[in-house]
Amino acid sequence: MAIKKVQSSMVWAVDYDRKTQVLEVAFKRTGVFRYEGVPPAEYRSMMRSDSIGSYLRSCIIGMYRERRMD
């Protein structure tokens, strides 16, 4: 996986593994969360969205299995 810094008031960086369909998101305030089963098309849509934070809230958080990473 390759960490990508993003322009967002909510997110510092994201990491995605296409083979395992795991998305890791480094939030600025709450730490790193892992989302499992995120299809590549969903990841691409998030990265192309006008607001990564809004996209996460509406399409990722609560929709995919998530786990907080320590």
HTML snippet that shows the backbone in 3Dmol.js (N, CA, C, O; Angstrom):
<script src="https://3Dmol.org/build/3Dmol-min.js"></script>
<div id="view" style="width:600px;height:400px;position:relative"></div>
<script>
const pdb = `
ATOM      1  N   MET A   1       0.849  -1.173   0.000  1.00  0.00           N
ATOM      2  CA  MET A   1       0.000   0.000   0.000  1.00  0.00           C
ATOM      3  C   MET A   1       0.897   1.239   0.000  1.00  0.00           C
ATOM      4  O   MET A   1       2.012   1.218   0.522  1.00  0.00           O
ATOM      5  N   ALA A   2       0.397   2.293  -0.583  1.00  0.00           N
ATOM      6  CA  ALA A   2       1.170   3.532  -0.671  1.00  0.00           C
ATOM      7  C   ALA A   2       0.349   4.678  -0.076  1.00  0.00           C
ATOM      8  O   ALA A   2      -0.742   4.989  -0.553  1.00  0.00           O
ATOM      9  N   ILE A   3       0.886   5.291   0.961  1.00  0.00           N
ATOM     10  CA  ILE A   3       0.189   6.387   1.633  1.00  0.00           C
ATOM     11  C   ILE A   3       0.159   7.604   0.716  1.00  0.00           C
ATOM     12  O   ILE A   3       1.174   7.988   0.134  1.00  0.00           O
ATOM     13  N   LYS A   4      -1.027   8.204   0.599  1.00  0.00           N
ATOM     14  CA  LYS A   4      -1.191   9.407  -0.203  1.00  0.00           C
ATOM     15  C   LYS A   4      -1.717  10.520   0.689  1.00  0.00           C
ATOM     16  O   LYS A   4      -2.794  10.397   1.272  1.00  0.00           O
ATOM     17  N   LYS A   5      -0.969  11.591   0.794  1.00  0.00           N
ATOM     18  CA  LYS A   5      -1.466  12.760   1.514  1.00  0.00           C
ATOM     19  C   LYS A   5      -2.560  13.393   0.669  1.00  0.00           C
ATOM     20  O   LYS A   5      -2.469  13.423  -0.558  1.00  0.00           O
ATOM     21  N   VAL A   6      -3.589  13.898   1.330  1.00  0.00           N
ATOM     22  CA  VAL A   6      -4.719  14.482   0.620  1.00  0.00           C
ATOM     23  C   VAL A   6      -5.022  15.880   1.147  1.00  0.00           C
ATOM     24  O   VAL A   6      -4.644  16.236   2.263  1.00  0.00           O
ATOM     25  N   GLN A   7      -5.708  16.660   0.323  1.00  0.00           N
ATOM     26  CA  GLN A   7      -6.162  17.986   0.708  1.00  0.00           C
ATOM     27  C   GLN A   7      -7.550  17.834   1.318  1.00  0.00           C
ATOM     28  O   GLN A   7      -8.534  17.638   0.606  1.00  0.00           O
ATOM     29  N   SER A   8      -7.617  17.926   2.627  1.00  0.00           N
ATOM     30  CA  SER A   8      -8.890  17.746   3.329  1.00  0.00           C
ATOM     31  C   SER A   8      -8.764  18.346   4.719  1.00  0.00           C
ATOM     32  O   SER A   8      -7.707  18.276   5.346  1.00  0.00           O
ATOM     33  N   SER A   9      -9.856  18.939   5.195  1.00  0.00           N
ATOM     34  CA  SER A   9      -9.840  19.469   6.557  1.00  0.00           C
ATOM     35  C   SER A   9     -10.024  18.350   7.580  1.00  0.00           C
ATOM     36  O   SER A   9      -9.749  18.545   8.764  1.00  0.00           O
ATOM     37  N   MET A  10     -10.483  17.186   7.138  1.00  0.00           N
ATOM     38  CA  MET A  10     -10.802  16.075   8.023  1.00  0.00           C
ATOM     39  C   MET A  10      -9.769  14.946   7.976  1.00  0.00           C
ATOM     40  O   MET A  10      -9.573  14.242   8.966  1.00  0.00           O
ATOM     41  N   VAL A  11      -9.116  14.777   6.834  1.00  0.00           N
ATOM     42  CA  VAL A  11      -8.245  13.625   6.581  1.00  0.00           C
ATOM     43  C   VAL A  11      -6.835  14.095   6.246  1.00  0.00           C
ATOM     44  O   VAL A  11      -6.640  15.016   5.453  1.00  0.00           O
ATOM     45  N   TRP A  12      -5.850  13.439   6.871  1.00  0.00           N
ATOM     46  CA  TRP A  12      -4.452  13.746   6.591  1.00  0.00           C
ATOM     47  C   TRP A  12      -3.944  12.936   5.398  1.00  0.00           C
ATOM     48  O   TRP A  12      -3.284  13.476   4.510  1.00  0.00           O
ATOM     49  N   ALA A  13      -4.259  11.615   5.384  1.00  0.00           N
ATOM     50  CA  ALA A  13      -3.749  10.742   4.325  1.00  0.00           C
ATOM     51  C   ALA A  13      -4.625   9.500   4.193  1.00  0.00           C
ATOM     52  O   ALA A  13      -5.381   9.155   5.101  1.00  0.00           O
ATOM     53  N   VAL A  14      -4.506   8.832   3.038  1.00  0.00           N
ATOM     54  CA  VAL A  14      -5.216   7.577   2.803  1.00  0.00           C
ATOM     55  C   VAL A  14      -4.240   6.557   2.233  1.00  0.00           C
ATOM     56  O   VAL A  14      -3.207   6.905   1.660  1.00  0.00           O
ATOM     57  N   ASP A  15      -4.590   5.315   2.403  1.00  0.00           N
ATOM     58  CA  ASP A  15      -3.792   4.200   1.924  1.00  0.00           C
ATOM     59  C   ASP A  15      -4.773   3.149   1.427  1.00  0.00           C
ATOM     60  O   ASP A  15      -5.749   2.852   2.115  1.00  0.00           O
ATOM     61  N   TYR A  16      -4.537   2.578   0.247  1.00  0.00           N
ATOM     62  CA  TYR A  16      -5.478   1.600  -0.299  1.00  0.00           C
ATOM     63  C   TYR A  16      -4.723   0.437  -0.910  1.00  0.00           C
ATOM     64  O   TYR A  16      -3.751   0.629  -1.640  1.00  0.00           O
ATOM     65  N   ASP A  17      -5.180  -0.778  -0.605  1.00  0.00           N
ATOM     66  CA  ASP A  17      -4.628  -1.993  -1.189  1.00  0.00           C
ATOM     67  C   ASP A  17      -5.700  -2.612  -2.073  1.00  0.00           C
ATOM     68  O   ASP A  17      -6.707  -3.130  -1.589  1.00  0.00           O
ATOM     69  N   ARG A  18      -5.469  -2.550  -3.349  1.00  0.00           N
ATOM     70  CA  ARG A  18      -6.447  -3.043  -4.323  1.00  0.00           C
ATOM     71  C   ARG A  18      -6.686  -4.556  -4.202  1.00  0.00           C
ATOM     72  O   ARG A  18      -7.814  -5.023  -4.359  1.00  0.00           O
ATOM     73  N   LYS A  19      -5.630  -5.308  -3.924  1.00  0.00           N
ATOM     74  CA  LYS A  19      -5.765  -6.770  -3.833  1.00  0.00           C
ATOM     75  C   LYS A  19      -6.660  -7.191  -2.672  1.00  0.00           C
ATOM     76  O   LYS A  19      -7.523  -8.055  -2.826  1.00  0.00           O
ATOM     77  N   THR A  20      -6.451  -6.579  -1.516  1.00  0.00           N
ATOM     78  CA  THR A  20      -7.230  -6.957  -0.332  1.00  0.00           C
ATOM     79  C   THR A  20      -8.460  -6.075  -0.136  1.00  0.00           C
ATOM     80  O   THR A  20      -9.289  -6.347   0.732  1.00  0.00           O
ATOM     81  N   GLN A  21      -8.579  -5.024  -0.936  1.00  0.00           N
ATOM     82  CA  GLN A  21      -9.673  -4.051  -0.852  1.00  0.00           C
ATOM     83  C   GLN A  21      -9.769  -3.435   0.549  1.00  0.00           C
ATOM     84  O   GLN A  21     -10.851  -3.292   1.119  1.00  0.00           O
ATOM     85  N   VAL A  22      -8.600  -3.078   1.077  1.00  0.00           N
ATOM     86  CA  VAL A  22      -8.518  -2.431   2.392  1.00  0.00           C
ATOM     87  C   VAL A  22      -8.154  -0.961   2.200  1.00  0.00           C
ATOM     88  O   VAL A  22      -7.174  -0.624   1.537  1.00  0.00           O
ATOM     89  N   LEU A  23      -8.960  -0.111   2.790  1.00  0.00           N
ATOM     90  CA  LEU A  23      -8.728   1.330   2.778  1.00  0.00           C
ATOM     91  C   LEU A  23      -8.356   1.758   4.190  1.00  0.00           C
ATOM     92  O   LEU A  23      -9.087   1.473   5.139  1.00  0.00           O
ATOM     93  N   GLU A  24      -7.234   2.435   4.333  1.00  0.00           N
ATOM     94  CA  GLU A  24      -6.855   2.994   5.624  1.00  0.00           C
ATOM     95  C   GLU A  24      -6.899   4.514   5.506  1.00  0.00           C
ATOM     96  O   GLU A  24      -6.382   5.098   4.553  1.00  0.00           O
ATOM     97  N   VAL A  25      -7.526   5.134   6.491  1.00  0.00           N
ATOM     98  CA  VAL A  25      -7.693   6.580   6.492  1.00  0.00           C
ATOM     99  C   VAL A  25      -7.095   7.146   7.768  1.00  0.00           C
ATOM    100  O   VAL A  25      -7.450   6.728   8.870  1.00  0.00           O
ATOM    101  N   ALA A  26      -6.185   8.101   7.614  1.00  0.00           N
ATOM    102  CA  ALA A  26      -5.591   8.792   8.759  1.00  0.00           C
ATOM    103  C   ALA A  26      -6.357  10.096   8.951  1.00  0.00           C
ATOM    104  O   ALA A  26      -6.139  11.074   8.235  1.00  0.00           O
ATOM    105  N   PHE A  27      -7.258  10.090   9.931  1.00  0.00           N
ATOM    106  CA  PHE A  27      -8.037  11.281  10.238  1.00  0.00           C
ATOM    107  C   PHE A  27      -7.195  12.227  11.084  1.00  0.00           C
ATOM    108  O   PHE A  27      -6.368  11.788  11.882  1.00  0.00           O
ATOM    109  N   LYS A  28      -7.406  13.506  10.907  1.00  0.00           N
ATOM    110  CA  LYS A  28      -6.613  14.497  11.635  1.00  0.00           C
ATOM    111  C   LYS A  28      -6.887  14.490  13.131  1.00  0.00           C
ATOM    112  O   LYS A  28      -5.994  14.799  13.920  1.00  0.00           O
ATOM    113  N   ARG A  29      -8.101  14.143  13.534  1.00  0.00           N
ATOM    114  CA  ARG A  29      -8.454  14.220  14.958  1.00  0.00           C
ATOM    115  C   ARG A  29      -8.654  12.878  15.646  1.00  0.00           C
ATOM    116  O   ARG A  29      -8.461  12.775  16.857  1.00  0.00           O
ATOM    117  N   THR A  30      -9.033  11.859  14.904  1.00  0.00           N
ATOM    118  CA  THR A  30      -9.424  10.609  15.564  1.00  0.00           C
ATOM    119  C   THR A  30      -8.490   9.434  15.306  1.00  0.00           C
ATOM    120  O   THR A  30      -8.729   8.344  15.825  1.00  0.00           O
ATOM    121  N   GLY A  31      -7.440   9.622  14.525  1.00  0.00           N
ATOM    122  CA  GLY A  31      -6.495   8.546  14.284  1.00  0.00           C
ATOM    123  C   GLY A  31      -6.749   7.793  12.992  1.00  0.00           C
ATOM    124  O   GLY A  31      -7.434   8.280  12.093  1.00  0.00           O
ATOM    125  N   VAL A  32      -6.187   6.602  12.917  1.00  0.00           N
ATOM    126  CA  VAL A  32      -6.237   5.797  11.696  1.00  0.00           C
ATOM    127  C   VAL A  32      -7.310   4.726  11.820  1.00  0.00           C
ATOM    128  O   VAL A  32      -7.390   4.013  12.820  1.00  0.00           O
ATOM    129  N   PHE A  33      -8.137   4.628  10.772  1.00  0.00           N
ATOM    130  CA  PHE A  33      -9.179   3.613  10.697  1.00  0.00           C
ATOM    131  C   PHE A  33      -8.985   2.792   9.439  1.00  0.00           C
ATOM    132  O   PHE A  33      -8.573   3.310   8.402  1.00  0.00           O
ATOM    133  N   ARG A  34      -9.287   1.498   9.542  1.00  0.00           N
ATOM    134  CA  ARG A  34      -9.208   0.569   8.415  1.00  0.00           C
ATOM    135  C   ARG A  34     -10.624   0.169   8.014  1.00  0.00           C
ATOM    136  O   ARG A  34     -11.444  -0.189   8.860  1.00  0.00           O
ATOM    137  N   TYR A  35     -10.897   0.234   6.722  1.00  0.00           N
ATOM    138  CA  TYR A  35     -12.193  -0.154   6.157  1.00  0.00           C
ATOM    139  C   TYR A  35     -11.958  -1.326   5.213  1.00  0.00           C
ATOM    140  O   TYR A  35     -11.147  -1.239   4.290  1.00  0.00           O
ATOM    141  N   GLU A  36     -12.669  -2.418   5.449  1.00  0.00           N
ATOM    142  CA  GLU A  36     -12.456  -3.640   4.675  1.00  0.00           C
ATOM    143  C   GLU A  36     -13.543  -3.836   3.630  1.00  0.00           C
ATOM    144  O   GLU A  36     -14.702  -3.482   3.848  1.00  0.00           O
ATOM    145  N   GLY A  37     -13.154  -4.404   2.490  1.00  0.00           N
ATOM    146  CA  GLY A  37     -14.108  -4.717   1.433  1.00  0.00           C
ATOM    147  C   GLY A  37     -14.489  -3.530   0.567  1.00  0.00           C
ATOM    148  O   GLY A  37     -15.546  -3.536  -0.063  1.00  0.00           O
ATOM    149  N   VAL A  38     -13.641  -2.516   0.528  1.00  0.00           N
ATOM    150  CA  VAL A  38     -13.919  -1.329  -0.276  1.00  0.00           C
ATOM    151  C   VAL A  38     -13.462  -1.602  -1.713  1.00  0.00           C
ATOM    152  O   VAL A  38     -12.270  -1.787  -1.959  1.00  0.00           O
ATOM    153  N   PRO A  39     -14.403  -1.628  -2.659  1.00  0.00           N
ATOM    154  CA  PRO A  39     -14.036  -1.923  -4.047  1.00  0.00           C
ATOM    155  C   PRO A  39     -13.158  -0.810  -4.647  1.00  0.00           C
ATOM    156  O   PRO A  39     -13.240   0.345  -4.227  1.00  0.00           O
ATOM    157  N   PRO A  40     -12.329  -1.166  -5.623  1.00  0.00           N
ATOM    158  CA  PRO A  40     -11.481  -0.158  -6.265  1.00  0.00           C
ATOM    159  C   PRO A  40     -12.272   1.028  -6.825  1.00  0.00           C
ATOM    160  O   PRO A  40     -11.814   2.167  -6.744  1.00  0.00           O
ATOM    161  N   ALA A  41     -13.433   0.774  -7.382  1.00  0.00           N
ATOM    162  CA  ALA A  41     -14.247   1.864  -7.945  1.00  0.00           C
ATOM    163  C   ALA A  41     -14.689   2.845  -6.855  1.00  0.00           C
ATOM    164  O   ALA A  41     -14.770   4.050  -7.094  1.00  0.00           O
ATOM    165  N   GLU A  42     -14.969   2.329  -5.675  1.00  0.00           N
ATOM    166  CA  GLU A  42     -15.358   3.195  -4.548  1.00  0.00           C
ATOM    167  C   GLU A  42     -14.179   4.073  -4.129  1.00  0.00           C
ATOM    168  O   GLU A  42     -14.345   5.264  -3.866  1.00  0.00           O
ATOM    169  N   TYR A  43     -12.998   3.478  -4.071  1.00  0.00           N
ATOM    170  CA  TYR A  43     -11.792   4.239  -3.727  1.00  0.00           C
ATOM    171  C   TYR A  43     -11.539   5.332  -4.760  1.00  0.00           C
ATOM    172  O   TYR A  43     -11.263   6.477  -4.400  1.00  0.00           O
ATOM    173  N   ARG A  44     -11.632   4.982  -6.040  1.00  0.00           N
ATOM    174  CA  ARG A  44     -11.412   5.978  -7.099  1.00  0.00           C
ATOM    175  C   ARG A  44     -12.427   7.117  -6.998  1.00  0.00           C
ATOM    176  O   ARG A  44     -12.073   8.286  -7.154  1.00  0.00           O
ATOM    177  N   SER A  45     -13.676   6.773  -6.740  1.00  0.00           N
ATOM    178  CA  SER A  45     -14.712   7.809  -6.596  1.00  0.00           C
ATOM    179  C   SER A  45     -14.393   8.739  -5.433  1.00  0.00           C
ATOM    180  O   SER A  45     -14.561   9.953  -5.543  1.00  0.00           O
ATOM    181  N   MET A  46     -13.934   8.175  -4.324  1.00  0.00           N
ATOM    182  CA  MET A  46     -13.573   8.992  -3.169  1.00  0.00           C
ATOM    183  C   MET A  46     -12.436   9.949  -3.521  1.00  0.00           C
ATOM    184  O   MET A  46     -12.484  11.133  -3.188  1.00  0.00           O
ATOM    185  N   MET A  47     -11.423   9.428  -4.191  1.00  0.00           N
ATOM    186  CA  MET A  47     -10.265  10.257  -4.521  1.00  0.00           C
ATOM    187  C   MET A  47     -10.600  11.342  -5.539  1.00  0.00           C
ATOM    188  O   MET A  47      -9.925  12.371  -5.583  1.00  0.00           O
ATOM    189  N   ARG A  48     -11.613  11.135  -6.344  1.00  0.00           N
ATOM    190  CA  ARG A  48     -12.031  12.123  -7.352  1.00  0.00           C
ATOM    191  C   ARG A  48     -13.085  13.095  -6.835  1.00  0.00           C
ATOM    192  O   ARG A  48     -13.422  14.066  -7.512  1.00  0.00           O
ATOM    193  N   SER A  49     -13.595  12.841  -5.658  1.00  0.00           N
ATOM    194  CA  SER A  49     -14.676  13.669  -5.127  1.00  0.00           C
ATOM    195  C   SER A  49     -14.175  15.069  -4.762  1.00  0.00           C
ATOM    196  O   SER A  49     -12.981  15.273  -4.538  1.00  0.00           O
ATOM    197  N   ASP A  50     -15.085  16.012  -4.707  1.00  0.00           N
ATOM    198  CA  ASP A  50     -14.753  17.387  -4.323  1.00  0.00           C
ATOM    199  C   ASP A  50     -14.357  17.466  -2.856  1.00  0.00           C
ATOM    200  O   ASP A  50     -13.564  18.323  -2.466  1.00  0.00           O
ATOM    201  N   SER A  51     -14.917  16.563  -2.037  1.00  0.00           N
ATOM    202  CA  SER A  51     -14.626  16.565  -0.609  1.00  0.00           C
ATOM    203  C   SER A  51     -14.462  15.127  -0.128  1.00  0.00           C
ATOM    204  O   SER A  51     -15.429  14.367  -0.062  1.00  0.00           O
ATOM    205  N   ILE A  52     -13.237  14.768   0.204  1.00  0.00           N
ATOM    206  CA  ILE A  52     -12.976  13.410   0.685  1.00  0.00           C
ATOM    207  C   ILE A  52     -13.708  13.155   1.997  1.00  0.00           C
ATOM    208  O   ILE A  52     -14.260  12.073   2.197  1.00  0.00           O
ATOM    209  N   GLY A  53     -13.717  14.134   2.885  1.00  0.00           N
ATOM    210  CA  GLY A  53     -14.410  13.978   4.164  1.00  0.00           C
ATOM    211  C   GLY A  53     -15.895  13.726   3.989  1.00  0.00           C
ATOM    212  O   GLY A  53     -16.456  12.838   4.631  1.00  0.00           O
ATOM    213  N   SER A  54     -16.537  14.501   3.122  1.00  0.00           N
ATOM    214  CA  SER A  54     -17.970  14.306   2.857  1.00  0.00           C
ATOM    215  C   SER A  54     -18.230  12.947   2.230  1.00  0.00           C
ATOM    216  O   SER A  54     -19.204  12.275   2.571  1.00  0.00           O
ATOM    217  N   TYR A  55     -17.365  12.546   1.318  1.00  0.00           N
ATOM    218  CA  TYR A  55     -17.518  11.245   0.675  1.00  0.00           C
ATOM    219  C   TYR A  55     -17.395  10.132   1.701  1.00  0.00           C
ATOM    220  O   TYR A  55     -18.190   9.193   1.705  1.00  0.00           O
ATOM    221  N   LEU A  56     -16.404  10.237   2.567  1.00  0.00           N
ATOM    222  CA  LEU A  56     -16.245   9.223   3.615  1.00  0.00           C
ATOM    223  C   LEU A  56     -17.496   9.128   4.476  1.00  0.00           C
ATOM    224  O   LEU A  56     -17.974   8.030   4.760  1.00  0.00           O
ATOM    225  N   ARG A  57     -18.027  10.270   4.893  1.00  0.00           N
ATOM    226  CA  ARG A  57     -19.215  10.259   5.759  1.00  0.00           C
ATOM    227  C   ARG A  57     -20.433   9.665   5.061  1.00  0.00           C
ATOM    228  O   ARG A  57     -21.232   8.975   5.695  1.00  0.00           O
ATOM    229  N   SER A  58     -20.585   9.923   3.767  1.00  0.00           N
ATOM    230  CA  SER A  58     -21.798   9.457   3.089  1.00  0.00           C
ATOM    231  C   SER A  58     -21.672   8.071   2.457  1.00  0.00           C
ATOM    232  O   SER A  58     -22.681   7.388   2.281  1.00  0.00           O
ATOM    233  N   CYS A  59     -20.453   7.642   2.112  1.00  0.00           N
ATOM    234  CA  CYS A  59     -20.319   6.399   1.343  1.00  0.00           C
ATOM    235  C   CYS A  59     -19.424   5.317   1.949  1.00  0.00           C
ATOM    236  O   CYS A  59     -19.487   4.164   1.522  1.00  0.00           O
ATOM    237  N   ILE A  60     -18.597   5.661   2.929  1.00  0.00           N
ATOM    238  CA  ILE A  60     -17.649   4.681   3.472  1.00  0.00           C
ATOM    239  C   ILE A  60     -17.943   4.362   4.940  1.00  0.00           C
ATOM    240  O   ILE A  60     -18.140   3.202   5.303  1.00  0.00           O
ATOM    241  N   ILE A  61     -17.971   5.396   5.776  1.00  0.00           N
ATOM    242  CA  ILE A  61     -18.172   5.196   7.216  1.00  0.00           C
ATOM    243  C   ILE A  61     -19.559   4.616   7.464  1.00  0.00           C
ATOM    244  O   ILE A  61     -20.563   5.186   7.037  1.00  0.00           O
ATOM    245  N   GLY A  62     -19.609   3.499   8.145  1.00  0.00           N
ATOM    246  CA  GLY A  62     -20.883   2.835   8.418  1.00  0.00           C
ATOM    247  C   GLY A  62     -21.343   1.895   7.322  1.00  0.00           C
ATOM    248  O   GLY A  62     -22.296   1.138   7.510  1.00  0.00           O
ATOM    249  N   MET A  63     -20.675   1.936   6.178  1.00  0.00           N
ATOM    250  CA  MET A  63     -21.049   1.069   5.057  1.00  0.00           C
ATOM    251  C   MET A  63     -20.136  -0.149   4.940  1.00  0.00           C
ATOM    252  O   MET A  63     -20.536  -1.192   4.423  1.00  0.00           O
ATOM    253  N   TYR A  64     -18.919  -0.003   5.421  1.00  0.00           N
ATOM    254  CA  TYR A  64     -17.929  -1.074   5.350  1.00  0.00           C
ATOM    255  C   TYR A  64     -17.445  -1.398   6.753  1.00  0.00           C
ATOM    256  O   TYR A  64     -17.472  -0.556   7.650  1.00  0.00           O
ATOM    257  N   ARG A  65     -17.009  -2.620   6.919  1.00  0.00           N
ATOM    258  CA  ARG A  65     -16.469  -3.045   8.221  1.00  0.00           C
ATOM    259  C   ARG A  65     -15.273  -2.160   8.564  1.00  0.00           C
ATOM    260  O   ARG A  65     -14.350  -2.010   7.763  1.00  0.00           O
ATOM    261  N   GLU A  66     -15.297  -1.586   9.741  1.00  0.00           N
ATOM    262  CA  GLU A  66     -14.221  -0.685  10.123  1.00  0.00           C
ATOM    263  C   GLU A  66     -13.589  -1.085  11.444  1.00  0.00           C
ATOM    264  O   GLU A  66     -14.197  -1.738  12.291  1.00  0.00           O
ATOM    265  N   ARG A  67     -12.323  -0.658  11.580  1.00  0.00           N
ATOM    266  CA  ARG A  67     -11.580  -0.975  12.801  1.00  0.00           C
ATOM    267  C   ARG A  67     -10.585   0.146  13.037  1.00  0.00           C
ATOM    268  O   ARG A  67      -9.903   0.594  12.115  1.00  0.00           O
ATOM    269  N   ARG A  68     -10.511   0.585  14.261  1.00  0.00           N
ATOM    270  CA  ARG A  68      -9.535   1.614  14.619  1.00  0.00           C
ATOM    271  C   ARG A  68      -8.165   0.956  14.794  1.00  0.00           C
ATOM    272  O   ARG A  68      -8.046  -0.075  15.456  1.00  0.00           O
ATOM    273  N   MET A  69      -7.146   1.551  14.206  1.00  0.00           N
ATOM    274  CA  MET A  69      -5.796   1.027  14.272  1.00  0.00           C
ATOM    275  C   MET A  69      -5.045   1.755  15.385  1.00  0.00           C
ATOM    276  O   MET A  69      -5.221   2.959  15.568  1.00  0.00           O
ATOM    277  N   ASP A  70      -4.219   1.037  16.120  1.00  0.00           N
ATOM    278  CA  ASP A  70      -3.425   1.651  17.175  1.00  0.00           C
ATOM    279  C   ASP A  70      -2.043   1.979  16.681  1.00  0.00           C
ATOM    280  O   ASP A  70      -1.226   2.506  17.437  1.00  0.00           O
TER     281      ASP A  70
END
`;
const viewer = $3Dmol.createViewer("view");
viewer.addModel(pdb, "pdb");
viewer.setStyle({}, {cartoon: {color: "spectrum"}});
viewer.zoomTo();
viewer.render();
</script>
